[in-house]
């Protein structure tokens, strides 16, 4: 449990959704596939590629936040190009070698999207597991009072006159 708490929470929730979707897909592979070993390997290879992409995405975005806006945009775009170049090269290699099933590798990679879609649900599950609650969002008035106190004084002063 301590290990899970040390992992970045968003990545943990994303990976949990990816693995859940991968397990559901694995059930269908085991039921309908004639070459189960190759097809299962293809699915999980794609899932591992998706997990690697999520780590790269996280690190790229985390680093980009330290830069000014223009430099951050360039860094994010460059990281995006690198990530998808690697994915395209991996798929080209998969298609050339014809060892893995490219469609199942793609399905495994798309668990990245499925994990992102079900992340709000996995977030709630981990909140229950870790006995945590999300903070209540501030109202607009509270936000303005904290971050724009001078503007609130001007507005309240003009109303009294």
C-alpha positions as CSV (number, residue, x, y, z in Angstrom):
1,X,0.0,0.0,0.0
2,X,2.9,2.4,0.8
3,X,4.3,1.7,-2.7
4,X,1.0,2.7,-4.3
5,X,1.0,6.0,-2.3
6,X,4.5,6.9,-3.5
7,X,3.5,6.6,-7.2
8,X,2.1,9.7,-8.9
9,X,-1.6,9.5,-8.1
10,X,-2.8,10.5,-11.6
11,X,-0.5,7.9,-13.3
12,X,-1.6,5.2,-10.8
13,X,-5.3,5.9,-11.6
14,X,-4.5,6.0,-15.4
15,X,-2.6,2.7,-15.2
16,X,-5.3,1.0,-13.2
17,X,-7.9,1.9,-15.8
18,X,-5.5,0.7,-18.6
19,X,-4.9,-2.6,-16.9
20,X,-8.6,-3.1,-16.2
21,X,-9.4,-2.5,-19.9
22,X,-6.5,-4.8,-20.8
23,X,-7.9,-7.5,-18.6
24,X,-11.3,-7.2,-20.2
25,X,-9.8,-7.3,-23.7
26,X,-7.7,-10.3,-22.6
27,X,-10.9,-12.3,-21.7
28,X,-12.1,-11.8,-25.3
29,X,-8.6,-12.8,-26.7
30,X,-8.7,-16.0,-24.7
31,X,-12.3,-16.8,-25.8
32,X,-12.1,-16.0,-29.5
33,X,-8.4,-16.4,-30.4
34,X,-6.8,-19.5,-32.0
35,X,-3.2,-18.4,-31.3
36,X,-3.7,-17.2,-27.7
37,X,-0.1,-16.7,-26.8
38,X,0.8,-14.4,-29.7
39,X,-2.5,-12.5,-29.4
40,X,-2.1,-12.0,-25.7
41,X,1.5,-11.0,-26.1
42,X,0.4,-8.5,-28.8
43,X,-2.3,-7.0,-26.5
44,X,0.1,-6.7,-23.5
45,X,2.9,-5.3,-25.7
46,X,0.6,-2.5,-26.8
47,X,-0.4,-1.9,-23.1
48,X,3.2,-1.7,-22.1
49,X,3.8,0.8,-24.9
50,X,0.8,2.8,-23.6
51,X,2.2,2.8,-20.1
52,X,5.6,3.9,-21.4
53,X,3.9,6.7,-23.4
54,X,2.1,7.9,-20.3
55,X,5.3,8.1,-18.3
56,X,7.0,10.0,-21.1
57,X,4.0,12.3,-21.3
58,X,4.0,12.9,-17.6
59,X,7.7,13.7,-17.5
60,X,7.5,15.9,-20.5
61,X,4.7,18.0,-19.1
62,X,6.3,18.2,-15.7
63,X,9.5,19.5,-17.2
64,X,7.7,21.9,-19.5
65,X,6.0,23.6,-16.5
66,X,9.3,25.1,-15.5
67,X,9.7,27.0,-18.8
68,X,8.1,30.2,-20.0
69,X,5.0,29.7,-22.1
70,X,6.6,29.9,-25.6
71,X,9.4,27.5,-24.6
72,X,7.0,25.2,-22.9
73,X,4.9,24.9,-26.1
74,X,8.0,24.0,-28.1
75,X,9.1,21.5,-25.5
76,X,5.7,19.8,-25.4
77,X,5.4,19.7,-29.2
78,X,8.9,18.3,-29.5
79,X,8.1,15.6,-26.9
80,X,4.8,14.8,-28.7
81,X,6.7,14.3,-32.0
82,X,9.3,12.1,-30.3
83,X,6.7,10.0,-28.6
84,X,4.6,9.3,-31.7
85,X,7.7,8.8,-33.9
86,X,8.8,6.0,-31.5
87,X,5.2,4.5,-31.6
88,X,5.1,4.7,-35.4
89,X,8.6,3.0,-35.7
90,X,7.5,0.3,-33.2
91,X,4.3,-0.4,-35.3
92,X,6.4,-0.4,-38.5
93,X,8.7,-3.0,-36.9
94,X,5.7,-5.0,-35.7
95,X,4.2,-5.0,-39.2
96,X,7.5,-5.9,-40.9
97,X,8.3,-8.8,-38.6
98,X,4.7,-10.1,-38.6
99,X,5.3,-11.8,-35.3
100,X,2.8,-9.8,-33.3
101,X,-0.7,-8.9,-34.3
102,X,-0.7,-5.1,-35.1
103,X,-4.4,-4.7,-34.4
104,X,-4.1,-6.2,-31.0
105,X,-1.0,-4.1,-30.3
106,X,-3.0,-1.1,-31.3
107,X,-5.9,-2.1,-29.0
108,X,-3.4,-2.5,-26.2
109,X,-2.0,1.0,-26.9
110,X,-5.5,2.4,-27.0
111,X,-5.9,1.3,-23.4
112,X,-4.2,4.7,-22.8
113,X,-7.3,6.4,-24.0
114,X,-9.7,4.0,-22.2
115,X,-7.7,4.5,-19.0
116,X,-8.0,8.3,-19.4
117,X,-11.8,8.0,-19.9
118,X,-12.3,5.9,-16.8
119,X,-9.8,7.8,-14.6
120,X,-12.6,9.6,-12.7
121,X,-13.9,6.2,-11.6
122,X,-10.5,4.9,-10.6
123,X,-9.9,8.2,-8.7
124,X,-12.9,7.5,-6.6
125,X,-11.8,4.0,-5.9
126,X,-8.3,5.1,-4.8
127,X,-9.9,7.8,-2.6
128,X,-11.8,5.0,-0.8
129,X,-8.7,2.8,-0.6
130,X,-6.5,5.5,0.8
131,X,-9.3,7.0,3.0
132,X,-9.0,10.4,1.3
133,X,-11.4,12.9,0.1
134,X,-11.1,15.6,-2.6
135,X,-10.9,19.2,-1.3
136,X,-14.1,21.2,-1.8
137,X,-13.6,23.8,-4.6
138,X,-13.7,27.4,-3.7
139,X,-16.6,29.6,-4.6
140,X,-15.9,32.5,-7.0
141,X,-16.2,35.0,-4.2
142,X,-13.7,33.1,-2.0
143,X,-11.3,32.8,-4.9
144,X,-11.5,36.5,-5.7
145,X,-11.1,37.5,-2.1
146,X,-7.9,35.5,-1.8
147,X,-6.3,36.2,-5.2
148,X,-7.7,39.7,-6.0
149,X,-8.1,41.4,-2.6
150,X,-7.4,44.9,-4.0
151,X,-10.2,44.6,-6.6
152,X,-12.7,43.6,-3.9
153,X,-11.9,46.7,-1.8
154,X,-12.4,49.0,-4.8
155,X,-15.8,47.3,-5.6
156,X,-17.0,47.5,-2.0
157,X,-15.8,51.1,-1.7
158,X,-17.7,52.2,-4.8
159,X,-20.9,50.6,-3.6
160,X,-20.9,52.5,-0.3
161,X,-20.7,55.9,-2.0
